[in-house]
Structures are given as C-alpha cells and as structure tokens.
Amino acid sequence: MSEKILVAKDITKSFGRFQVLNGINLTIKRGDRYILFGSNGAGKTTLVKILSTILPADSGELTLFGKKIERRSKDIKAMIGFMSHEPYLYNELSARENLNFYASLYSVKDKKERVESLLKEVGLYHRSHDKIGSFSRGMKQRLSLARAILHAPDIIFLDEPYAGLDIRAQEILNDLIIRLNQKGKTFFFITHDIGKGFEIAKRSGVLSKGRIVYEVEGGEKKAFSEKYREIIREETG
Amino acid sequence: MNAVKTIFLKELMVEFRSKQMINSYFILSLMIITSFRFAFSVIDFSLTQLASPILWITFFFGGMFSLSPIYKREIEQGTREGLLLAPISPSSIYLGKFLANLLVISCLELFTLLIFFVFFPVDTPDLLALLTLVAIGTIGIVALGNIISAISSNLAQSEVMLPVLLVPVLLFTVIMSSVSATSNVFAGAHLLDVMQEIKFILAFDVVFLAVGYLLIDYILED
C-alpha cells in the first residue's frame, strides 16, 4: 500500500459570507497523479492554495508526510512544489538567472548542475541566457515547471497549468509530468478542462459547491465526462 | 542571511534592467529642483533658509514615488506567491528589498545633491554633517517606504494610498528633523551641533526598521 503523502480532513474556507470550501476530505498517495476538476468558481484555486500552504484554512486538518501542516513552516515549504498559471518568474532575468535565484532561496545543493540539467530537461538549455520577457507562454510554463521541481519536492501542485498553452505546449507539459511522475514525483492538479487533464490522470475528482462530490481511479474518459456534466448541471441548476 | 543576499541581488538586477525606480526618481527630482529654482527666481529669498526644505522635499517625493512599485510589481508579475512559497522568512524579503532600495536611492540622492548644488549654490562648511543627515534620513524614508509599499500593494488604487499612508508618518518624524538639522548645517553648524537631531532621526530609523521586520510576515501573507 502506497504511503499517504497528504491527508486533508474537513477543510473549510470562506471569504466574507461566501463559503468557498465546505468540508474537503482528500488523500493523496505517493506517486499519484490526482486531477481535480471543477467549474469556474468551484473553489479549485482556493483548495490548491490551502493544500500548498499559501492560504490558511478556516478549519479542518491538513497533514503532509504525517506532519501537521503549519502555514509558515520552512520544512513543509521545502517539500512542496507549486506551478500556477502565473509562472512566478522575473521577465527582467534570463531563464538561468531565474532558476539560480530560486535555487538560492531553496538552498539547492549543486546549484549549477541542477539548473543545467533542468534547463535541458524542459528543452530550454539553448535559450538559457535569454531574458524570459521574450519567451512564449509555453516556454514560460515549461520553465515554471523547472522552477517548481528545482528543489526536488515530494509533491507538486499545479493550478490550471494548461491555461493559455497551445496543443504542442500542452503535449510537452504532459510528457514532462508523466516522466517526472515515473521518477516518483507526486502530482496534484486542478483544471476545468477534462480533455487535457483526464488523459494523464491516475485518479480524478470533481469539486462542486465546496466539496469533492465524485472520485474515480482510472476509468473511461467518456463516462467521467458524462458524470462531470451531470454534476455541473446540478450545480448550475 | 543567504536569503537576504539572494533577494538583495535579485532586486538590484531587476531594477538595473527595468530602470523603473531610477527613471522615476531621476525625472521627478530634476523636475522638483528646477521648478523651485525657477519659481524662486522672480522673488528675493534667503538661499540658506529655503535650500534645506527644497532638498528634503526632493528626497521625500523622489523616494516615495520610486518606492511605490517595489511590492506591486511582484504582484503584477505574479512572483509574490513564488517568494512566499520559498522556505525563507518574509522578513528576509523585507531586508533584502530594503538594502537594495537603500543602495539605489542613496546613489540617486548623491546625484540629486550635485544637481541641487548647481541650482542652489549654498555654502556647506561641514560636508560630513550634510552627508550623515542625508544617509540617516534616507534610511528612514526607505525603511518606512518599503513597509508602506507592501501594505498599499494589497489595496485598490495603491498609487494613491502610498502617499496617504506615508506622508503623515514620515513628514512629522524623519523629514521635519532632517529639514531642521540640514538648515542648521547650511547656516554653518557642524556635526556635533546637530547631534540631537541625528539621535532623534536614528531612533525613528530603528523604529521603522523594527516595525517592517516584525510586521512584514502578516502584511505579505494576508
């Protein structure tokens, strides 16, 4: 039985009077590729930010590797990688300088070798000295994935990673994720796009009205899509 | 300390490549100095009395408007969360940014001082006293400017909110004391003669730095 990396119990979150998350229960095991689907405004980004310790939950319990997650814990932050639709990169710096900067913040050992190998891995070695302001969105996202895995985190969260990517860039990103997953990295995704997300999911879930209302391991895309549409129809009335 | 140094170097690289702070400071300070020079060219005035307020108005507004975007650009570029996710203390972010901005603004102020003396040729018998006052006044402007920039970056219309929050605090503490002490220096006072004001300004520098260091955690993460 795989080790439980992340366990969330009864997580709630509200902004003012608006209840965004209403009792999230979730378990992620080592080596998972868990994709959580949901419509716009379902609370996906809020959930991924809570799981990755960016936002605190109002109530509930969150554990990572058996340790209770504390939002400002440096140890926990070092175990987490996060890739958002925002690349978290500086346009004024080159690809190499951006990775060097984050490698220093994460106190990465053998920084130079690690940065070089990641630049090769994401196919940007030949552009490593170019400022990323001149990069396409797809190139920035690939560099963003390199940034997210720079410190060899145990779990990587992805928030709408396909946003604004063309089909080729999506394929490259999916190939990278599958390769990293085969090397033992655990992934937790959120997206509203079943077409792009489901094809690489090992486990999938649907977030609706602040709860995970449906979960499936493997399964057929067609059946999942129908179930997802049914949930969305109920949600929107 | 490694995180402070990393943030410091990153800030300098980003600033020297974007020149956002350098350009806004340079243009604004030049405009203020020349505006006052031409405004006072039609009336009789005492150079010794007016030089100090004009100099500090230039430093104050130059600093205020150039510090305004330093946290907001992290939000606009989407890099703030990247910093907050890193296993570093938010106070490292504050200190790294503070030191980088202090260096940039100090260099800009030295350049501004040269332009100022061209337009307002006031006698300065004790240059050490003047430079000491400029240095400690700048620490106060940058320390408080950094923290208010972080607070206002979370607010709507942050460009308006920054002066609203910064002016009352800075004006009645560091700026007024600096104006008074610099006036005395222009009138012939030496370093020891303005020691009382220097201690007063230094006390506020320490308070502003301590407030920034302690509160940045809550300001950035909430």
Boltz contact constraints between the chains, C-beta under 6 A:
constraints:
  - contact:
      token1: [A, 54]
      token2: [B, 81]
      max_distance: 6.0
  - contact:
      token1: [A, 74]
      token2: [B, 87]
      max_distance: 6.0
  - contact:
      token1: [A, 77]
      token2: [B, 87]
      max_distance: 6.0
  - contact:
      token1: [A, 78]
      token2: [B, 87]
      max_distance: 6.0
  - contact:
      token1: [A, 82]
      token2: [B, 85]
      max_distance: 6.0
  - contact:
      token1: [A, 86]
      token2: [B, 78]
      max_distance: 6.0
  - contact:
      token1: [A, 88]
      token2: [B, 79]
      max_distance: 6.0
  - contact:
      token1: [A, 88]
      token2: [B, 82]
      max_distance: 6.0
  - contact:
      token1: [A, 90]
      token2: [B, 14]
      max_distance: 6.0
  - contact:
      token1: [A, 92]
      token2: [B, 14]
      max_distance: 6.0
  - contact:
      token1: [A, 92]
      token2: [B, 17]
      max_distance: 6.0
  - contact:
      token1: [A, 92]
      token2: [B, 18]
      max_distance: 6.0
  - contact:
      token1: [A, 101]
      token2: [B, 10]
      max_distance: 6.0
  - contact:
      token1: [A, 104]
      token2: [B, 6]
      max_distance: 6.0
  - contact:
      token1: [A, 105]
      token2: [B, 6]
      max_distance: 6.0
  - contact:
      token1: [A, 105]
      token2: [B, 86]
      max_distance: 6.0
  - contact:
      token1: [A, 105]
      token2: [B, 88]
      max_distance: 6.0
